[in-house]
Amino acid sequence: MAGQLKTYGFINAKIRSRLGQLLSDRDFSNLMKSSSIEEVVTALGSTVYAKELEQYAATGDVRAVEFALYSHEIETVHELLQYVQGPAADFVEALLLRYEVDTVKNALRFWYDRNIRGRTETEPSSYLYHGRLVHSIDIDGILNAADSGKLVDAVAGTPYEAVLSRNLDRIQNEQQMFYVELELDSLFYTTLMAKTAQLSKQDRQVAERVIQVEVDLENIDRIVRFVSFYEKERRHSWNVFLPGGSIDFEVLREAFQQKGPEEALNILLTRHYSSYKSFTGEHKSNPYERLHLVENLLRQILSDEVGRLLHGYPFTIGTILAYVFLKRKEISQLVSIMNAKYYGLSEERIRELL
């Protein structure tokens, strides 16, 4: 225990103070009741997001604000590195890999849309994070690659080089990005689990449980989406699952081969997360409403797990994991509210979306 206290004593105090700065349920309720996006911006002017929200006052560009908040999230996680060392620092760096992988995926989509699909109207590249996270990557090199060879050159010397090389034929000839994106997501979780294995026994047990839950939820969400929108025969040979979860591959495959999403979810929640099984009777016939209910369920499962972290022994990697999750959740909700207000959605509709 003395070792855990030495490792996490200082950062735990820092994080506890930051947790106190998070917006409350009442704050979010008031934001949803705001009459306009300008009112939301004003209400957040006294929070830690004041600088990011200046983007809207200056430009009126909601997308620019969204990117500024995303950058804030990245920098929040990056800052944690200065308070830890050794295996804990390696683990936090692995958490940063999530954002690097997302940036690489978005840059590849930009290149794919322009060079393979011939689309000229694509997401502005200025909304891609260009700062260094884990590896040295030439993001502009990806965006401006004249051919697939230059695309690989832009990520040379990083784990992404092998992933891209393996998938170039699929990108160019089959014109699909799914498998390269799946490999990139798998790279993140595989790396995270490898760094988790280097932690102390107590930290490892805490981190593995949360990571397994997150991977399970990613896989459940994928299964429900694919079963909802693709015929069973079409998805027969597809492999869409991420590694590192607690649900056996055989169970995932069985659920994936069901005719409808209710049957698939019933299998997944019967074998795992049985305390949430009553949810399966709440589905609506509209597939989008069904997916929204599933997403709410998955968020609740992960929130419950994070709640257990915050109420457990404080001097573990769990406090860091909980803070990163809560910060990501808060920024996601802020982005949703701002976009909803920008498009004039009602408070009731926003509550449904959140």
Backbone hydrogen bonds in HBPLUS format (Angstrom, degrees):
<---DONOR---> <-ACCEPTOR-->    atom                        ^
c    i                          cat <-CA-CA->   ^        H-A-AA   ^      H-
h    n   atom  resd res      DA  || num        DHA   H-A  angle D-A-AA Bond
n    s   type  num  typ     dist DA aas  dist angle  dist       angle   num
A0005-LEU N   A0001-MET O   2.91 MM   4  6.22 157.0  1.96 152.3 158.6     1
A0006-LYS N   A0002-ALA O   2.97 MM   4  6.20 156.8  2.02 147.1 153.1     2
A0007-THR N   A0003-GLY O   2.97 MM   4  6.15 154.9  2.03 145.2 152.1     3
A0008-TYR N   A0004-GLN O   2.89 MM   4  5.98 161.4  1.92 152.3 156.8     4
A0009-GLY N   A0005-LEU O   2.69 MM   4  4.93 132.4  1.92 140.5 145.3     5
A0012-ASN N   A0008-TYR O   2.82 MM   4  5.55 148.2  1.92 144.6 153.2     6
A0013-ALA N   A0009-GLY O   3.32 MM   4  6.52 152.7  2.40 138.1 143.9     7
A0014-LYS N   A0010-PHE O   3.10 MM   4  6.48 155.8  2.16 148.8 155.7     8
A0015-ILE N   A0011-ILE O   2.84 MM   4  6.03 163.3  1.87 151.6 155.9     9
A0016-ARG N   A0012-ASN O   2.87 MM   4  6.02 160.6  1.90 148.8 154.5    10
A0017-SER N   A0013-ALA O   3.21 MM   4  6.41 154.2  2.28 142.2 148.0    11
A0018-ARG N   A0014-LYS O   3.07 MM   4  6.38 149.1  2.17 142.3 151.4    12
A0018-ARG N   A0015-ILE O   2.97 MM   3  4.88 113.4  2.43  93.0 109.9    13
A0019-LEU N   A0015-ILE O   2.73 MM   4  6.02 150.4  1.82 156.6 165.4    14
A0020-GLY N   A0016-ARG O   3.30 MM   4  6.55 141.6  2.46 136.0 144.5    15
A0021-GLN N   A0018-ARG O   2.91 MM   3  5.13 148.6  2.01 104.1 114.2    16
A0022-LEU N   A0019-LEU O   3.22 MM   3  5.42 158.8  2.26 104.7 111.1    17
A0028-PHE N   A0024-SER O   3.08 MM   4  6.48 160.7  2.11 152.4 156.3    18
A0029-SER N   A0025-ASP O   2.88 MM   4  6.12 150.3  1.97 144.9 154.0    19
A0030-ASN N   A0026-ARG O   2.94 MM   4  6.20 156.8  1.99 150.4 155.5    20
A0031-LEU N   A0027-ASP O   2.96 MM   4  6.26 151.9  2.04 146.9 155.2    21
A0032-MET N   A0028-PHE O   2.97 MM   4  6.20 154.8  2.03 147.6 153.5    22
A0033-LYS N   A0029-SER O   3.16 MM   4  6.40 134.3  2.38 136.9 148.8    23
A0033-LYS N   A0030-ASN O   3.15 MM   3  5.04 128.8  2.42  91.5 105.2    24
A0034-SER N   A0031-LEU O   3.13 MM   3  5.18 152.9  2.20 100.7 109.0    25
A0040-VAL N   A0036-SER O   3.21 MM   4  6.60 147.2  2.32 140.8 149.6    26
A0041-VAL N   A0037-ILE O   2.94 MM   4  6.25 160.9  1.97 153.4 157.7    27
A0042-THR N   A0038-GLU O   2.99 MM   4  6.23 156.5  2.05 144.1 150.4    28
A0043-ALA N   A0039-GLU O   2.96 MM   4  6.13 158.6  2.01 144.0 149.8    29
A0044-LEU N   A0040-VAL O   3.07 MM   4  6.30 141.5  2.23 146.4 156.2    30
A0045-GLY N   A0042-THR O   3.09 MM   3  5.10 160.8  2.12 105.4 110.8    31
A0047-THR N   A0044-LEU O   3.13 MM   3  5.33 164.2  2.16 115.3 116.5    32
A0050-ALA N   A0047-THR O   3.25 MM   3  5.68 158.6  2.30 120.1 119.0    33
A0053-LEU N   A0049-TYR O   3.03 MM   4  6.25 152.5  2.11 156.0 164.4    34
A0054-GLU N   A0051-LYS O   3.22 MM   3  5.36 148.2  2.33 100.2 109.4    35
A0055-GLN N   A0052-GLU O   3.24 MM   3  5.90 158.2  2.29 111.5 117.2    36
A0056-TYR N   A0053-LEU O   3.09 MM   3  5.60 136.2  2.29 108.8 117.8    37
A0058-ALA N   A0054-GLU O   2.96 MM   4  6.14 147.0  2.07 147.9 156.9    38
A0059-THR N   A0055-GLN O   2.91 MM   4  5.94 150.5  2.00 143.2 151.0    39
A0060-GLY N   A0056-TYR O   2.69 MM   4  4.39 139.9  1.84 117.6 130.3    40
A0065-VAL N   A0061-ASP O   3.25 MM   4  6.64 150.1  2.34 144.7 152.6    41
A0066-GLU N   A0062-VAL O   2.91 MM   4  6.21 158.4  1.96 151.8 157.9    42
A0067-PHE N   A0063-ARG O   2.98 MM   4  6.25 156.2  2.04 145.8 151.4    43
A0068-ALA N   A0064-ALA O   2.95 MM   4  6.17 152.0  2.03 141.5 149.6    44
A0069-LEU N   A0065-VAL O   2.89 MM   4  6.18 154.3  1.95 154.2 160.4    45
A0070-TYR N   A0066-GLU O   2.96 MM   4  6.20 152.0  2.04 144.0 152.2    46
A0071-SER N   A0067-PHE O   2.86 MM   4  6.11 155.2  1.92 148.7 155.3    47
A0072-HIS N   A0068-ALA O   2.94 MM   4  6.18 146.0  2.06 138.1 147.8    48
A0073-GLU N   A0069-LEU O   2.98 MM   4  6.31 150.3  2.07 144.3 151.5    49
A0074-ILE N   A0070-TYR O   3.05 MM   4  6.42 159.0  2.10 149.6 154.4    50
A0075-GLU N   A0071-SER O   2.92 MM   4  6.14 166.6  1.94 153.2 156.7    51
A0076-THR N   A0072-HIS O   2.91 MM   4  6.08 141.0  2.07 143.3 153.9    52
A0077-VAL N   A0073-GLU O   3.20 MM   4  6.56 157.0  2.26 150.6 154.7    53
A0078-HIS N   A0074-ILE O   2.89 MM   4  6.13 164.1  1.91 153.9 159.2    54
A0079-GLU N   A0075-GLU O   2.96 MM   4  5.96 148.4  2.06 138.5 145.4    55
A0080-LEU N   A0077-VAL O   3.09 MM   3  5.46 136.8  2.29 105.9 117.0    56
A0081-LEU N   A0078-HIS O   3.15 MM   3  5.75 154.5  2.22 114.6 121.2    57
A0082-GLN N   A0079-GLU O   3.21 MM   3  6.03 153.6  2.28 121.0 125.6    58
A0083-TYR N   A0080-LEU O   3.06 MM   3  5.57 162.9  2.09 116.7 122.2    59
A0084-VAL N   A0081-LEU O   3.47 MM   3  5.61 168.4  2.49 106.2 109.5    60
A0089-ALA N   A0086-GLY O   3.02 MM   3  5.39 122.4  2.36 107.4 121.1    61
A0090-ASP N   A0086-GLY O   3.07 MM   4  6.45 156.0  2.13 151.5 159.0    62
A0091-PHE N   A0087-PRO O   2.93 MM   4  6.14 146.1  2.05 142.2 151.2    63
A0092-VAL N   A0088-ALA O   3.03 MM   4  6.33 157.9  2.08 146.4 151.5    64
A0093-GLU N   A0089-ALA O   2.92 MM   4  6.16 157.4  1.97 149.4 155.9    65
A0094-ALA N   A0090-ASP O   3.00 MM   4  6.24 144.5  2.12 136.8 146.4    66
A0094-ALA N   A0091-PHE O   3.05 MM   3  4.97 116.7  2.46  91.3 107.1    67
A0095-LEU N   A0091-PHE O   2.99 MM   4  6.43 139.7  2.16 142.1 153.5    68
A0095-LEU N   A0092-VAL O   3.02 MM   3  4.95 121.4  2.38  91.9 107.2    69
A0096-LEU N   A0092-VAL O   3.12 MM   4  6.54 142.7  2.26 142.6 152.4    70
A0096-LEU N   A0093-GLU O   3.05 MM   3  5.03 121.3  2.41  92.7 107.6    71
A0097-LEU N   A0094-ALA O   3.04 MM   3  5.00 135.4  2.24  94.0 106.9    72
A0098-ARG N   A0095-LEU O   3.23 MM   3  5.82 152.6  2.31 110.4 116.7    73
A0099-TYR N   A0096-LEU O   3.01 MM   3  5.60 126.3  2.31 112.6 123.5    74
A0100-GLU N   A0096-LEU O   3.27 MM   4  6.68 154.2  2.34 146.3 154.0    75
A0101-VAL N   A0097-LEU O   2.80 MM   4  5.96 167.0  1.82 157.0 159.8    76
A0102-ASP N   A0098-ARG O   2.99 MM   4  6.21 158.0  2.04 143.4 149.8    77
A0103-THR N   A0099-TYR O   2.92 MM   4  6.09 152.3  2.00 141.1 148.6    78
A0104-VAL N   A0100-GLU O   2.90 MM   4  6.19 161.4  1.94 154.0 158.6    79
A0105-LYS N   A0101-VAL O   2.89 MM   4  6.12 163.1  1.91 152.9 157.8    80
A0106-ASN N   A0102-ASP O   2.93 MM   4  6.13 161.3  1.96 148.2 153.1    81
A0107-ALA N   A0103-THR O   2.91 MM   4  6.11 156.2  1.97 148.8 155.5    82
A0108-LEU N   A0104-VAL O   2.89 MM   4  6.10 157.3  1.94 150.5 156.8    83
A0109-ARG N   A0105-LYS O   2.91 MM   4  6.17 151.5  1.99 147.4 155.4    84
A0110-PHE N   A0106-ASN O   3.00 MM   4  6.23 155.4  2.07 143.5 149.9    85
A0111-TRP N   A0107-ALA O   2.99 MM   4  6.31 161.7  2.02 149.4 153.7    86
A0112-TYR N   A0108-LEU O   2.76 MM   4  5.90 161.5  1.79 150.2 156.2    87
A0113-ASP N   A0109-ARG O   2.80 MM   4  5.94 167.8  1.81 154.1 156.9    88
A0114-ARG N   A0110-PHE O   3.17 MM   4  6.32 159.7  2.22 145.9 151.2    89
A0115-ASN N   A0111-TRP O   2.78 MM   4  5.78 166.8  1.80 156.1 160.6    90
A0116-ILE N   A0112-TYR O   2.86 MM   4  5.08 152.1  1.94 132.2 140.8    91
A0117-ARG N   A0112-TYR O   3.07 MM   5  6.49 157.3  2.12 156.9 162.1    92
A0119-ARG N   A0113-ASP O   2.73 MM   6  5.37 164.5  1.75 155.4 149.9    93
A0127-TYR N   A0124-PRO O   3.17 MM   3  5.98 168.9  2.18 120.2 123.5    94
A0128-LEU N   A0125-SER O   3.09 MM   3  5.56 144.1  2.22 121.5 120.3    95
A0138-ASP N   A0154-ALA O   3.33 MM  16  5.24 169.9  2.34 159.4 156.4    96
A0141-GLY N   A0138-ASP O   2.99 MM   3  4.96 120.5  2.35  93.3 109.4    97
A0142-ILE N   A0138-ASP O   3.06 MM   4  6.54 141.6  2.21 147.2 157.3    98
A0142-ILE N   A0139-ILE O   3.08 MM   3  5.17 124.0  2.40  96.9 110.6    99
A0143-LEU N   A0139-ILE O   3.02 MM   4  6.37 166.3  2.04 154.1 157.2   100
A0144-ASN N   A0140-ASP O   2.92 MM   4  5.98 152.8  1.99 145.6 152.1   101
A0145-ALA N   A0142-ILE O   3.40 MM   3  5.30 168.6  2.42 103.2 106.5   102
A0151-LEU N   A0147-ASP O   3.10 MM   4  6.40 141.7  2.25 141.4 153.0   103
A0152-VAL N   A0148-SER O   3.05 MM   4  6.40 152.9  2.12 149.4 153.9   104
A0153-ASP N   A0149-GLY O   3.02 MM   4  6.30 153.4  2.09 143.0 151.1   105
A0154-ALA N   A0150-LYS O   3.09 MM   4  6.27 141.5  2.25 141.2 148.9   106
A0155-VAL N   A0152-VAL O   3.08 MM   3  5.56 151.9  2.16 111.2 119.1   107
A0156-ALA N   A0153-ASP O   3.20 MM   3  4.95 169.1  2.22 105.4 106.3   108
A0158-THR N   A0155-VAL O   3.20 MM   3  5.79 143.0  2.34 143.5 141.8   109
A0161-GLU N   A0158-THR O   3.14 MM   3  5.74 158.7  2.19 116.8 122.2   110
A0164-LEU N   A0160-TYR O   2.92 MM   4  6.04 167.9  1.94 152.6 155.3   111
A0165-SER N   A0161-GLU O   2.99 MM   4  6.12 163.4  2.02 147.7 153.0   112
A0166-ARG N   A0162-ALA O   3.03 MM   4  6.18 156.2  2.09 147.3 152.7   113
A0167-ASN N   A0164-LEU O   2.99 MM   3  5.16 132.9  2.22 100.4 113.8   114
A0168-LEU N   A0164-LEU O   3.00 MM   4  5.92 111.0  2.49 153.9 168.5   115
A0171-ILE N   A0167-ASN O   2.98 MM   4  6.25 158.7  2.03 156.0 162.5   116
A0172-GLN N   A0168-LEU O   2.88 MM   4  6.05 170.4  1.88 158.5 160.3   117
A0173-ASN N   A0169-ASP O   2.80 MM   4  5.47 150.9  1.88 143.1 152.2   118
A0176-GLN N   A0170-ARG O   3.30 MM   6  6.12 157.5  2.35 134.0 140.2   119
A0181-GLU N   A0177-MET O   3.09 MM   4  6.25 160.3  2.13 159.0 164.9   120
A0182-LEU N   A0178-PHE O   2.86 MM   4  6.13 150.8  1.95 148.9 158.1   121
A0183-GLU N   A0179-TYR O   2.94 MM   4  6.09 157.4  1.99 142.7 148.2   122
A0184-LEU N   A0180-VAL O   2.99 MM   4  6.21 150.0  2.09 140.7 149.0   123
A0185-ASP N   A0181-GLU O   2.95 MM   4  6.21 158.5  2.00 148.3 153.7   124
A0186-SER N   A0182-LEU O   2.88 MM   4  6.08 156.8  1.94 146.9 154.0   125
A0187-LEU N   A0183-GLU O   2.84 MM   4  6.03 145.3  1.96 141.7 151.2   126
A0188-PHE N   A0184-LEU O   3.18 MM   4  6.53 152.4  2.26 144.8 150.3   127
A0189-TYR N   A0185-ASP O   3.22 MM   4  6.63 165.9  2.24 154.4 155.6   128
A0190-THR N   A0186-SER O   2.83 MM   4  5.92 160.5  1.87 153.6 159.8   129
A0191-THR N   A0187-LEU O   2.97 MM   4  6.00 161.3  2.01 146.2 151.2   130
A0192-LEU N   A0188-PHE O   2.90 MM   4  6.09 159.6  1.94 150.2 156.6   131
A0193-MET N   A0189-TYR O   2.92 MM   4  6.04 160.9  1.96 147.2 151.7   132
A0194-ALA N   A0190-THR O   3.02 MM   4  6.20 148.4  2.13 140.2 149.1   133
A0195-LYS N   A0191-THR O   3.00 MM   4  6.30 154.6  2.07 151.1 157.1   134
A0196-THR N   A0192-LEU O   2.90 MM   4  6.10 143.2  2.04 141.0 152.3   135
A0197-ALA N   A0193-MET O   3.03 MM   4  6.25 145.9  2.15 142.9 150.2   136
A0198-GLN N   A0195-LYS O   3.19 MM   3  5.35 148.7  2.30 100.6 109.6   137
A0199-LEU N   A0196-THR O   3.07 MM   3  5.43 165.5  2.09 114.3 119.0   138
A0204-ARG N   A0200-SER O   2.75 MM   4  5.85 161.9  1.78 160.4 166.6   139
A0205-GLN N   A0201-LYS O   3.03 MM   4  6.21 157.7  2.08 148.5 152.9   140
A0206-VAL N   A0202-GLN O   3.22 MM   4  6.45 159.2  2.26 145.6 150.9   141
A0207-ALA N   A0203-ASP O   2.84 MM   4  6.02 174.2  1.85 160.9 162.5   142
A0208-GLU N   A0204-ARG O   2.88 MM   4  5.83 164.9  1.91 148.6 153.6   143
A0209-ARG N   A0205-GLN O   3.36 MM   4  6.35 158.1  2.42 136.5 141.6   144
A0210-VAL N   A0206-VAL O   3.42 MM   4  6.74 163.6  2.45 149.1 152.3   145
A0211-ILE N   A0207-ALA O   2.93 MM   4  6.10 170.9  1.93 161.5 164.5   146
A0212-GLN N   A0208-GLU O   2.85 MM   4  5.87 161.7  1.88 148.9 154.4   147
A0213-VAL N   A0209-ARG O   3.09 MM   4  6.27 156.0  2.15 143.6 149.8   148
A0214-GLU N   A0210-VAL O   2.96 MM   4  6.24 160.9  1.99 150.8 155.9   149
A0215-VAL N   A0211-ILE O   2.90 MM   4  6.15 163.2  1.93 155.0 159.2   150
A0216-ASP N   A0212-GLN O   2.85 MM   4  5.99 161.6  1.88 148.3 154.2   151
A0217-LEU N   A0213-VAL O   2.92 MM   4  6.14 159.8  1.96 150.6 155.7   152
A0218-GLU N   A0214-GLU O   2.96 MM   4  6.24 152.1  2.04 145.4 153.2   153
A0219-ASN N   A0215-VAL O   2.91 MM   4  6.19 162.0  1.94 155.3 159.8   154
A0220-ILE N   A0216-ASP O   2.81 MM   4  6.08 158.4  1.85 153.0 159.6   155
A0221-ASP N   A0217-LEU O   2.94 MM   4  6.02 164.1  1.96 145.9 150.4   156
A0222-ARG N   A0218-GLU O   2.99 MM   4  6.22 159.2  2.04 147.1 152.8   157
A0223-ILE N   A0219-ASN O   2.93 MM   4  6.11 163.6  1.96 150.6 155.0   158
A0224-VAL N   A0220-ILE O   2.98 MM   4  6.20 171.5  1.98 157.8 159.3   159
A0225-ARG N   A0221-ASP O   3.02 MM   4  6.16 159.6  2.06 148.4 154.2   160
A0226-PHE N   A0222-ARG O   2.92 MM   4  6.10 172.2  1.93 157.7 159.6   161
A0227-VAL N   A0223-ILE O   2.87 MM   4  5.94 166.0  1.89 155.7 160.3   162
A0228-SER N   A0224-VAL O   2.99 MM   4  5.92 142.1  2.13 135.5 145.6   163
A0229-PHE N   A0225-ARG O   3.16 MM   4  6.36 143.3  2.30 145.8 154.1   164
A0230-TYR N   A0226-PHE O   2.89 MM   4  5.58 139.4  2.06 152.5 157.1   165
A0234-ARG N   A0231-GLU O   3.04 MM   3  5.38 126.0  2.34 105.3 119.0   166
A0235-ARG N   A0231-GLU O   3.30 MM   4  6.67 147.5  2.41 153.4 162.1   167
A0238-TRP N   A0235-ARG O   3.23 MM   3  5.24 155.9  2.30 104.9 112.1   168
A0251-VAL N   A0248-ASP O   3.04 MM   3  5.32 123.8  2.37 102.6 116.3   169
A0252-LEU N   A0248-ASP O   3.06 MM   4  6.45 160.3  2.10 154.1 159.8   170
A0253-ARG N   A0249-PHE O   2.84 MM   4  6.07 162.8  1.87 154.4 159.0   171
A0254-GLU N   A0250-GLU O   2.92 MM   4  6.08 154.5  1.99 140.3 147.5   172
A0255-ALA N   A0251-VAL O   2.96 MM   4  6.17 164.6  1.98 152.2 155.7   173
A0256-PHE N   A0252-LEU O   2.89 MM   4  6.05 153.1  1.96 146.6 154.9   174
A0257-GLN N   A0253-ARG O   3.09 MM   4  6.27 131.4  2.34 141.3 152.3   175
A0257-GLN N   A0254-GLU O   3.25 MM   3  5.31 138.1  2.44  96.5 107.6   176
A0258-GLN N   A0255-ALA O   3.19 MM   3  5.45 166.3  2.21 110.7 113.6   177
A0264-ALA N   A0260-GLY O   3.21 MM   4  6.48 158.0  2.26 146.8 153.4   178
A0265-LEU N   A0261-PRO O   2.82 MM   4  5.96 166.8  1.84 152.2 155.5   179
A0266-ASN N   A0262-GLU O   2.91 MM   4  5.99 152.0  1.98 144.2 152.6   180
A0267-ILE N   A0263-GLU O   3.16 MM   4  6.41 153.4  2.23 144.9 150.2   181
A0268-LEU N   A0264-ALA O   3.13 MM   4  6.45 163.7  2.16 149.9 154.2   182
A0269-LEU N   A0265-LEU O   2.87 MM   4  6.01 160.1  1.91 154.8 159.4   183
A0270-THR N   A0266-ASN O   2.94 MM   4  5.86 130.4  2.19 135.7 147.7   184
A0271-ARG N   A0267-ILE O   3.14 MM   4  6.24 163.1  2.17 149.9 152.9   185
A0272-HIS N   A0268-LEU O   3.08 MM   4  5.98 146.1  2.20 133.1 142.9   186
A0276-TYR N   A0273-TYR O   2.99 MM   3  5.76 164.8  2.01 122.4 127.4   187
A0277-LYS N   A0274-SER O   3.05 MM   3  5.02 167.0  2.07 110.6 113.0   188
A0279-PHE N   A0276-TYR O   3.07 MM   3  5.90 162.6  2.10 124.1 129.2   189
A0280-THR N   A0277-LYS O   2.97 MM   3  5.85 160.7  2.01 127.7 131.2   190
A0281-GLY N   A0278-SER O   3.29 MM   3  6.04 165.3  2.31 118.7 122.2   191
A0282-GLU N   A0279-PHE O   2.93 MM   3  5.48 167.8  1.94 126.5 128.4   192
A0290-ARG N   A0286-ASN O   2.92 MM   4  6.16 155.9  1.97 154.8 162.8   193
A0291-LEU N   A0287-PRO O   2.92 MM   4  6.10 157.6  1.97 141.9 147.4   194
A0292-HIS N   A0288-TYR O   3.01 MM   4  6.19 152.4  2.08 141.0 148.6   195
A0293-LEU N   A0289-GLU O   3.03 MM   4  6.32 154.5  2.09 146.9 152.9   196
A0294-VAL N   A0290-ARG O   2.96 MM   4  6.28 156.2  2.02 150.9 157.9   197
A0295-GLU N   A0291-LEU O   2.86 MM   4  6.08 161.7  1.89 151.3 156.2   198
A0296-ASN N   A0292-HIS O   2.98 MM   4  6.23 151.9  2.06 144.0 151.6   199
A0297-LEU N   A0293-LEU O   2.99 MM   4  6.27 155.5  2.05 145.8 152.3   200
A0298-LEU N   A0294-VAL O   2.92 MM   4  6.24 162.1  1.95 156.6 160.7   201
A0299-ARG N   A0295-GLU O   2.95 MM   4  6.14 160.1  1.99 148.9 154.3   202
A0300-GLN N   A0296-ASN O   2.99 MM   4  6.18 153.1  2.06 145.2 152.6   203
A0301-ILE N   A0297-LEU O   2.97 MM   4  6.30 155.1  2.03 152.6 159.2   204
A0302-LEU N   A0298-LEU O   3.10 MM   4  6.35 167.3  2.12 151.4 154.0   205
A0303-SER N   A0299-ARG O   2.84 MM   4  5.99 154.3  1.91 146.3 154.6   206
A0304-ASP N   A0300-GLN O   2.88 MM   4  6.06 154.7  1.94 148.0 154.1   207
A0305-GLU N   A0301-ILE O   3.13 MM   4  6.44 151.6  2.22 143.1 150.6   208
A0306-VAL N   A0302-LEU O   2.95 MM   4  6.24 156.0  2.01 149.6 156.0   209
A0307-GLY N   A0303-SER O   2.86 MM   4  6.09 152.6  1.94 147.2 155.1   210
A0308-ARG N   A0304-ASP O   3.14 MM   4  6.45 145.3  2.27 140.9 148.9   211
A0309-LEU N   A0305-GLU O   3.22 MM   4  6.61 143.4  2.36 139.2 148.9   212
A0309-LEU N   A0306-VAL O   3.02 MM   3  5.01 120.3  2.39  94.3 109.6   213
A0310-LEU N   A0306-VAL O   3.13 MM   4  6.51 156.8  2.18 153.7 158.4   214
A0311-HIS N   A0307-GLY O   3.22 MM   4  6.42 134.7  2.44 139.1 150.4   215
A0312-GLY N   A0309-LEU O   3.22 MM   3  5.25 163.0  2.25 104.0 108.9   216
A0319-THR N   A0316-THR O   3.40 MM   3  6.20 153.4  2.47 118.0 120.3   217
A0321-LEU N   A0317-ILE O   3.05 MM   4  6.39 163.7  2.07 153.9 158.7   218
A0322-ALA N   A0318-GLY O   2.85 MM   4  5.99 161.7  1.88 150.3 155.1   219
A0323-TYR N   A0319-THR O   3.04 MM   4  6.17 161.0  2.08 144.0 149.0   220
A0324-VAL N   A0320-ILE O   2.95 MM   4  6.18 167.5  1.97 157.5 160.5   221
A0325-PHE N   A0321-LEU O   2.98 MM   4  6.16 161.9  2.01 149.9 155.0   222
A0326-LEU N   A0322-ALA O   2.91 MM   4  6.11 167.2  1.92 153.5 157.0   223
A0327-LYS N   A0323-TYR O   2.88 MM   4  6.02 156.4  1.94 151.9 158.3   224
A0328-ARG N   A0324-VAL O   3.00 MM   4  6.13 160.5  2.04 146.2 151.7   225
A0329-LYS N   A0325-PHE O   2.86 MM   4  6.09 158.3  1.91 151.9 158.4   226
A0330-GLU N   A0326-LEU O   2.89 MM   4  6.03 158.2  1.94 143.5 149.4   227
A0331-ILE N   A0327-LYS O   3.04 MM   4  6.25 169.1  2.05 153.8 155.7   228
A0332-SER N   A0328-ARG O   3.01 MM   4  6.12 156.2  2.07 145.0 152.1   229
A0333-GLN N   A0329-LYS O   3.00 MM   4  6.24 155.2  2.06 148.9 155.1   230
A0334-LEU N   A0330-GLU O   2.96 MM   4  6.26 155.1  2.02 149.2 156.5   231
A0335-VAL N   A0331-ILE O   2.95 MM   4  6.15 163.3  1.98 152.5 156.2   232
A0336-SER N   A0332-SER O   3.04 MM   4  6.25 157.8  2.09 144.2 150.4   233
A0337-ILE N   A0333-GLN O   2.93 MM   4  6.16 160.4  1.97 151.0 155.7   234
A0338-MET N   A0334-LEU O   2.93 MM   4  6.14 167.2  1.95 154.5 157.9   235
A0339-ASN N   A0335-VAL O   2.99 MM   4  6.15 164.4  2.01 150.6 154.9   236
A0340-ALA N   A0336-SER O   2.90 MM   4  6.01 154.4  1.96 144.2 152.1   237
A0341-LYS N   A0337-ILE O   2.86 MM   4  6.09 159.5  1.91 154.0 158.7   238
A0342-TYR N   A0338-MET O   2.92 MM   4  6.04 150.6  2.01 142.9 151.7   239
A0343-TYR N   A0339-ASN O   3.05 MM   4  6.30 145.4  2.17 143.7 151.6   240
A0345-LEU N   A0340-ALA O   2.89 MM   5  5.23 169.3  1.90 153.1 150.6   241
A0344-GLY N   A0341-LYS O   3.09 MM   3  4.83 159.6  2.13  97.8 103.5   242
A0350-ILE N   A0346-SER O   2.99 MM   4  6.26 157.1  2.04 150.4 156.9   243
A0351-ARG N   A0347-GLU O   2.98 MM   4  6.24 156.4  2.03 151.2 157.1   244
A0352-GLU N   A0348-GLU O   3.14 MM   4  6.41 148.1  2.25 140.5 148.8   245
A0353-LEU N   A0349-ARG O   3.03 MM   4  6.35 149.9  2.12 146.1 154.2   246
A0354-LEU N   A0350-ILE O   2.94 MM   4  6.20 147.6  2.04 150.1 158.9   247
